[in-house]
Amino acid sequence: MSGPGVAGIARVEGGAAGSAAPPDDVLLRVDDLKVHFPIGGGLLGRPKAVVRAVDGVSFGVRRGRTFGIVGESGSGKSTTALAVMRLVKHTAGTIRLGADDIGAASGDALRRARRRFQMVFQDPYASLNPRKRAGDAVREALDLMESGEPSTRDARVAELFAQTGLRPEQRMLFPHQFSGGQRQRIVLARALAANPELVVCDEPVSALDVAIQAQILNLMRRLQDSLGLTYLFISHDLGVIRHMCDDVAVMYLGLIVEQAPRESLFSRPLHPYTLALWSAAPSFDPAVRGRGRRIRLQGDPPSPIDVPPGCRFAGRCPFAEDRCRSEPPALREVLPGHRVACHRVRDDGTPGYPVPEATPG
């Protein structure tokens, strides 16, 4: 599958991303992460309800690789990213960066750890102070992280501008004097200021014109190759996910419903929700566009305040059985590196329901 925003993106193929990795090869490890938001004031100060934004998510991101999370709005993917960044408080679970438990860090320990992980947000227009020159915005990150000697930081700003494709004289300009793509380059330069190991990217190109998206994604890939970066990549765009990510997790209503190496997921999606996403994705292949058997979802996802007792997708799934509505499916491995949470998928990875003739290619 490809879209207009990702045409021409270079991929550097490596080993099987879904193969078992030694513990020291995993940079980010998230185990049973939960993020619940209490709402309302009940009796004796107790919350009236709880929003289960993320409700038990586990995954590992290998060094130098890109792990993607995809899903509809409200699936919990951005909340997962914010929890990893410690920008929202997680309710339960562990978040480890290498040997460090960053989920439990606080105060000075957390400030020191932040040098190792940085974030690129969705909107480059909101990410920069309109009253601060571009060079000063990047220099401020160096000062806050106490990166290098003060006397060398201006040279480091110039180096970062060059790495992200910005001209030296642009350091004196204000954000309103840049295009959206150029602003995102500044945001990338700022994120790289402290030489992080992990960069969390939350929809980093969705606010950009499609003609600019490929430029920024190509830049991110080049930076990853040259600097050895590890990405946690959040997106709703399946074309971007396929071209950028080595491993992919599909989230629905706070849970991962399918997780696999990129090629396995796109060539053989197993969960009905994943198939529905693929069915809805645009494609330039006439055979795919004209296929008649698509999985069309009806209705909206259930409320994260009152989740159903069985599979959370059962109410919208055209293949749901009685068991699906009463028993939550476990996320289990059915193919090498390929896990799925669906009662209708057999242990050998064979779907027990009709599959559309083609998925977007």
N, C-alpha and C positions, 0 to 999 in steps of 0.2 A: 504494500500500500504506500502511496506517496501523495503528498498534497502540494499546492503551489508554494507554500511557505518553506518547504524543506528540499526543494529541487537542488540537486548538485551538492548535497552534504556529503563530505568524505567520511568513510568509515574505515577504521583500521581494525581488521579482524584479528582476534586473539584466540586463546583456547576456549574450551567450553565453559561458559560463565556459570552454568548450573552445576558443574562438577564439585565434589566435596573439596573444600579448601581447608588447609591447616589453620588453626586458631590465629596464628600470627599473621595470616594473610587477610584476615577480616579487620578492617579499621573501625567500622561502626557496627555495634551489636545492640539491637533493640529487642527486649524480651518482655512479652505480655504487657505492652504499654497500654495504659488506660488514661483517658482525659475526660472527666465528667464535670459538667458545669451545673451547680445547683441554681435553681431559679425560684424566685418568690420567697416571701417570708411567712412561714407557717407558725404553728403553735410553739412557743418556747424557743423561737428563733430557728427552728428546723426548716430546711427548704421544703417547699411544696412539691417540687419535682426535680428531677435530675436529667440533664441532656447528656446522653452517652455518645459524645462526639467521636471518640476513639475507644474501642471496648475490648481490647486484648489483641494487640498487633505485635508480631515478632518477625524480624528479618535481620540479615547481615549484609553489609556492603563491603566488598573486597577492595583492597588497596588498588588505586589506579583505575578503577572501573566506575561504571555509572549504573546506579540502581534507580529505576523509575517506578513511580506510583501513579496510577491512572484511575479515573472514576468520575462519575457525575458530580456536579456541585452538591455539597452536603454529604459526600461520602466519608469525609474525615481526612483526606489526604493532606490538605494544607495545615490542619490542626496537628497532624503527625509531624510535619516539618517544623512547625513552631515549637512543639514540645521538645524535639531533638535540639533545637537552638536554645532551649530554656527561656523562650519568650512567652510561653504559657505554662502554667504549673500542671504537671502530670499527677494524676490521682494514684496510680500504681504502676509497677513495672520498673525495669532498669534500662538505663541508656549508658553504654560504655563506648568510649573512644580509645581504641587500643587498650591499654591496661587501666585507664582512668575511668572511674565511675562519675561521669559528668552529670548524671541525673541526680546524684546526691551532693554534688559540690555546691558551695555557697561562698559568699564574701570574696576574699582575696583569692581563694583557690579557684573559684569560678572565673574571676577576671583573668587569672593567668591562663586557665584552660581555653578561654575564648580566642586566644591567639591561634589555636589549632583548628577552629571551625568558624566559618563565616557564612553569610547568607546574601543571596541576590534575590530581591523582591520583584514582584510582578510589575509594578508601575514605576518606571524610571522618573516620571514627572514628580511623584510624591516622595521619592527616595532621596532627593537632594534639597538642601537648603537654598531657596532662590536668592538669598542675599550673600551667599558664600561662593567665591570663585572656585572653578573646577579644581585647580591645583591645590587650593587651600582645603577643599573637602577631602582630598586624598591625603594631604599632609596631616590633617587632623587625625585620621585613622592611625597613621604612624605614631603620632604623639600619644594618643590614648593607649596604644598597645606597647609604648616604649620600645618600638622596634628600631634597633640600630642606634648609633650615636646621633644626637641632634644635628651635628654638623654635616652628617651624610644624608639627611632625610630629603633635602631638596633634590639631590641627585637621584635618590630612590624614586621620588615622584616622577621625574623625567623618564626614568627607566620604565616605570609602570605605564606611563602614557604611551611610550613606544611599543610596549608589549601588547597593548590593547588597541593599537592602530590609531592613536590620536597624535596630533602634531604638537611639538613643544610649545608653540605660541598660544595654543588653546588653553593652556593652564591659567591664563589671565581672564578668560571669558566666564560669564555667568551662565547658569543652567538654561535660561530662556534663549540663549544664543546658539543652542545646540538642537539638533534633530532628536527624535526619540531614540534612534539607534545609537547616536553618539552619546546620549545621556546614559544608556545602558552600558556603554563601554566605560564611562566614568565610574559607574557603580561597580563594574567588574574590577577596575583598577583599585578602587577602594577596598573591595573584598579581598584582593590579593596582597594588600599592603603588608600584612603580618606574616606572609608566607604560610597560609593555612594548609593543613592536610586535607580537610573536608570542606567542600563548598555545597551548601544546601540551596537549591534553586527552586523557587516557588513560582511556577508559570513565568519564566524569565523572558519569554518572547511574545506572550499572548497580547500584550498591549501595543505591539509594533505592527507596522504594515507588513504584509506578507512578503514584499520584495526585500525587506530588511531582515526578516526572521532568519533566512538562510545565512546571511552574513554573520549575524551574532552567534548562531549555532556552530558555524564553521570555526569562528574565533574561539569559542569555548572548547571545541574539540582540540584545536591546535594548542591551546593553553594546557589542557589536560595532558597531552602527549609530551610537551616540553617541560612542564613543571611537575609531572607525576601526581596531578590532582585526583581526588576521589569526589564524585558527585552523587548527591541524593537529589533526584530530579523529579519535580512534581509537575504534571501537565494533564490537561483533559484532551489534548490533541494526539491522536494515535499515530499520525505521521511523524510528529516530533519524537514521540516515545520510541517508535521503531528505529529511527535513525540515530538517536542519541544513546540509547540504553543497552546495556549488556544483559541485565536481568530486569524483570518487570513484575510488579505486584498490582493486582486489580482489587480495588477497595469498593465495598458497598455497605453503606450504613454503619460505618465504624469498624468493619472487619475486612480482612483480606479473604477474598473468595477464590482467588487463583494466583499462583506465583510460579514463574518458570523462566528459563533463559529466553532471550528475545525471540530467536528463530523458532523455538518450540512453541511459544505462546502464539505467534502469528501464523504458523503453519498448521497448528493443531490446537486451537482454543477448545476448552472442554466445558467450562461452566456456562450455563445458559445466559447469564448476565454478560460475560465476556463476548459471547456470540452476538448478543443484542447490540453491544457497543460496536463490534466489527460491522454488523449489518447496517448500522446507521451512519457509518463513516463514509465520506465521499471517496470515490475512486475514479481514475481515468480509464479503467479497463471496461470496454463496452460489455463484455460478457458478465462482469460483476455488476455493473449498473443495471443490466437488464434481467438479473436473476429474479425469479418469482417467489422463491421460498425464503423470505426474510423472517427473522424473529422480531416482531414488533411488540414493544412493551406497552401495556395499558396502565393507566393510572400513575400515581406518584409513589415514591418510596414511603414506607411507614414513618411515623414520627420517631425521632431518636429519644423522645421522652417515654414512649410506650412501645417498646420493641416487641414484635411477636414472639411467641414461645419457641417456634421451630426455626426453619431457615428464614432469614430476614428478607429473602428475595421471593419467597413462595407465593406471596399475594400478587406478584406481577409475572410469575413464571408460567409459560404455557404448558410446561411439562411436569408441574408439581403434582405429587401424590399426597395421600393422607399423612404418610410418615413425614413428609417435608414440612407440614404445617404444625407438627407436634414435637419433632426431635431435631435439635440443632445439629447440622452436619459438621464433622471434624475436618480440619484442613490436613489432608493426608497425601503422601507421595504415591502417585499412580504410574508415573514414568520417571526415568532418571532426571532428578532435579525439578520435576514438574509436580506441583501440589495443587489440589483442588478441594473445595469444600462443597460437595454436592452428592446427595444420596443416589442420584440417577447416573453417576459415572461409576463404572465398575472398577474393580481393583487393578485390572490390566490396562486402564486408561480408555476403555471403550465406552462411548456415551450410550446410555440406555434410552435415547430419544432420537428423533430424526434431526439430522444436521443439514443446514443449507448446503447446496452444491459447492458454493465457493465463499471464501472470505475475502475482504478487500486485499488486493495485492499491490 
